[in-house]
């Protein structure tokens, strides 16, 4: 994972709530065996509609997306995070995220920033004309108009994002603890080992 | 004596390998189900980093999402290749990756093949009190057996393959208590649709939900799997039903379940998992069975639920302004007008299947309604897709396939089918489908498809009349 500590730039003012994973990337795009090239399918159903923010030249190449409640609900497809990253999006700001999407975003260095609806409303307004600045170190979202919104983030996730930590590599450092757990279970709950069908 | 604990806390605590100062835990994963869509990039990641699968014995792979549900073998018993080259490539990747990493693989032509969430319980791979993951959000399903089961993304699939663990933060706990007794024609699917309507699509976010109460206790395992399956549709990453004698009777003798003395030890352990009497949930929601009717969705979020006796809602009546806008968009997409009775909505397509409703009990419920009847002429496409080869075999032994075929429905091979629009089974743009699946998202069953989520019995009733129908009209 590439380290990420801040994102600054234009933001797509989408604002929709319950943006599900089928909206972010339809299932027809899940047949790939690669992580790349999914940007072409990102938000396909929304892009078919006249006046959508993704095809508006005012927001071309924006690194930030602003959305409504429950962003990323639905499927566990990490393709949603890959598609957004491929589209050039580095951060999403919304009042809430589905648990699985939020995890997938984190694993790909895509910031999922939670702010209250009032802040979202204000940022939707600012995004029409100006840039937005997300700073992970200070955990703030700011605008050129002195707006300053603080956000919470899990300290472990913050550490991993800023340092670009390879999480599997990190966990493998606990291999001895995992082995000890496995030994304990095979002694006390041997029935947990599945019969091979 | 230790503090009273919920079922969720007991399972969580039994799986902590390490706990960090910030509260994040390294959690051991007992069972990992792998399918063809969310795993290729994970195996590729292992290859690039030179890593092995830590516990292939705890991992089981089966293809389901891409497979066409038409015949898989020709008259000579040879494989019929998948026409779509991308689907074929994804299937080949799993066929190659499973043996390369030493993982058991159930082939597309094996009678045991089926939807991962049907196969796991059916084989006794999924057990109470275990942690179960799969790169699929409906993994919550296995919670119906009392397992802590949840969907993960591909990076987490790779993490579990390499380490048999996940770095997780503890969720909040919620109890959804369903009291009373279900009325005639009201099934587990109606219960979970109703719960989703009450909680909303994000009502369970950040929580693990335990479903309790007389209604849940009275359900079969099939019914409990249906309920827990859709925990994700109200935002909960996992659902749970405490294991009991119904669970043990279902699991005993299944191929991968414990045997002999191991079985007795397992049951003794499972009995200790029930939520302690004085344990406290972070949130409690109580629902009365008397309020649950045969249910149907009208919009493009699973929270858009109505009793079949209802009328299409007027968006202006919603209190939340963002919900008003969303409802209007949904109605435009669905081609519906406010005030229209739900039973006036005609349907051209019927789908009975998916990890939510493709088990033997689901097929029996649909067949009971369809027996001796015919589908309506305006129903152009009606398919019944069993959840596994074993469900198919059982249904055929009971003669259910004849009932479906005689009624004018197609009897298919097992797979995810028309639930998600990534195999040939799709609903044409602009057409409606009464579907026993779990999501009515825009384009879910194919671009422009309009989905109404219902129970198997309700889908059968809609097939007969060609419109959304109160199944109670077909009951004595």
Boltz contact constraints between the chains, C-beta under 6 A:
constraints:
  - contact:
      token1: [A, 17]
      token2: [B, 322]
      max_distance: 6.0
  - contact:
      token1: [A, 17]
      token2: [B, 326]
      max_distance: 6.0
  - contact:
      token1: [A, 18]
      token2: [B, 201]
      max_distance: 6.0
  - contact:
      token1: [A, 18]
      token2: [B, 301]
      max_distance: 6.0
  - contact:
      token1: [A, 20]
      token2: [B, 441]
      max_distance: 6.0
  - contact:
      token1: [A, 22]
      token2: [B, 441]
      max_distance: 6.0
  - contact:
      token1: [A, 22]
      token2: [B, 443]
      max_distance: 6.0
  - contact:
      token1: [A, 22]
      token2: [B, 444]
      max_distance: 6.0
  - contact:
      token1: [A, 26]
      token2: [B, 443]
      max_distance: 6.0
  - contact:
      token1: [A, 27]
      token2: [B, 420]
      max_distance: 6.0
  - contact:
      token1: [A, 27]
      token2: [B, 421]
      max_distance: 6.0
  - contact:
      token1: [A, 27]
      token2: [B, 422]
      max_distance: 6.0
  - contact:
      token1: [A, 30]
      token2: [B, 37]
      max_distance: 6.0
  - contact:
      token1: [A, 30]
      token2: [B, 422]
      max_distance: 6.0
  - contact:
      token1: [A, 31]
      token2: [B, 86]
      max_distance: 6.0
  - contact:
      token1: [A, 31]
      token2: [B, 87]
      max_distance: 6.0
  - contact:
      token1: [A, 31]
      token2: [B, 90]
      max_distance: 6.0
  - contact:
      token1: [A, 33]
      token2: [B, 40]
      max_distance: 6.0
  - contact:
      token1: [A, 33]
      token2: [B, 93]
      max_distance: 6.0
  - contact:
      token1: [A, 35]
      token2: [B, 41]
      max_distance: 6.0
  - contact:
      token1: [A, 45]
      token2: [B, 442]
      max_distance: 6.0
  - contact:
      token1: [A, 45]
      token2: [B, 443]
      max_distance: 6.0
  - contact:
      token1: [A, 68]
      token2: [B, 322]
      max_distance: 6.0
  - contact:
      token1: [A, 70]
      token2: [B, 201]
      max_distance: 6.0
  - contact:
      token1: [A, 70]
      token2: [B, 202]
      max_distance: 6.0
  - contact:
      token1: [A, 73]
      token2: [B, 201]
      max_distance: 6.0
  - contact:
      token1: [A, 75]
      token2: [B, 137]
      max_distance: 6.0
  - contact:
      token1: [A, 76]
      token2: [B, 135]
      max_distance: 6.0
  - contact:
      token1: [A, 76]
      token2: [B, 136]
      max_distance: 6.0
  - contact:
      token1: [A, 76]
      token2: [B, 137]
      max_distance: 6.0
  - contact:
      token1: [A, 76]
      token2: [B, 151]
      max_distance: 6.0
  - contact:
      token1: [A, 76]
      token2: [B, 153]
      max_distance: 6.0
  - contact:
      token1: [A, 78]
      token2: [B, 153]
      max_distance: 6.0
  - contact:
      token1: [A, 78]
      token2: [B, 154]
      max_distance: 6.0
  - contact:
      token1: [A, 96]
      token2: [B, 202]
      max_distance: 6.0
  - contact:
      token1: [A, 99]
      token2: [B, 237]
      max_distance: 6.0
  - contact:
      token1: [A, 100]
      token2: [B, 137]
      max_distance: 6.0
  - contact:
      token1: [A, 100]
      token2: [B, 151]
      max_distance: 6.0
  - contact:
      token1: [A, 104]
      token2: [B, 153]
      max_distance: 6.0
  - contact:
      token1: [A, 107]
      token2: [B, 155]
      max_distance: 6.0
  - contact:
      token1: [A, 155]
      token2: [B, 22]
      max_distance: 6.0
  - contact:
      token1: [A, 156]
      token2: [B, 22]
      max_distance: 6.0
  - contact:
      token1: [A, 156]
      token2: [B, 24]
      max_distance: 6.0
  - contact:
      token1: [A, 168]
      token2: [B, 159]
      max_distance: 6.0
  - contact:
      token1: [A, 168]
      token2: [B, 162]
      max_distance: 6.0
  - contact:
      token1: [A, 171]
      token2: [B, 163]
      max_distance: 6.0
  - contact:
      token1: [A, 174]
      token2: [B, 18]
      max_distance: 6.0
  - contact:
      token1: [A, 174]
      token2: [B, 26]
      max_distance: 6.0
  - contact:
      token1: [A, 177]
      token2: [B, 17]
      max_distance: 6.0
  - contact:
      token1: [A, 177]
      token2: [B, 18]
      max_distance: 6.0
  - contact:
      token1: [A, 178]
      token2: [B, 17]
      max_distance: 6.0
  - contact:
      token1: [A, 178]
      token2: [B, 165]
      max_distance: 6.0
  - contact:
      token1: [A, 181]
      token2: [B, 17]
      max_distance: 6.0
  - contact:
      token1: [A, 181]
      token2: [B, 28]
      max_distance: 6.0
  - contact:
      token1: [A, 191]
      token2: [B, 258]
      max_distance: 6.0
  - contact:
      token1: [A, 191]
      token2: [B, 262]
      max_distance: 6.0
  - contact:
      token1: [A, 191]
      token2: [B, 265]
      max_distance: 6.0
  - contact:
      token1: [A, 191]
      token2: [B, 266]
      max_distance: 6.0
  - contact:
      token1: [A, 194]
      token2: [B, 125]
      max_distance: 6.0
  - contact:
      token1: [A, 194]
      token2: [B, 256]
      max_distance: 6.0
  - contact:
      token1: [A, 195]
      token2: [B, 256]
      max_distance: 6.0
  - contact:
      token1: [A, 197]
      token2: [B, 123]
      max_distance: 6.0
  - contact:
      token1: [A, 197]
      token2: [B, 255]
      max_distance: 6.0
  - contact:
      token1: [A, 197]
      token2: [B, 256]
      max_distance: 6.0
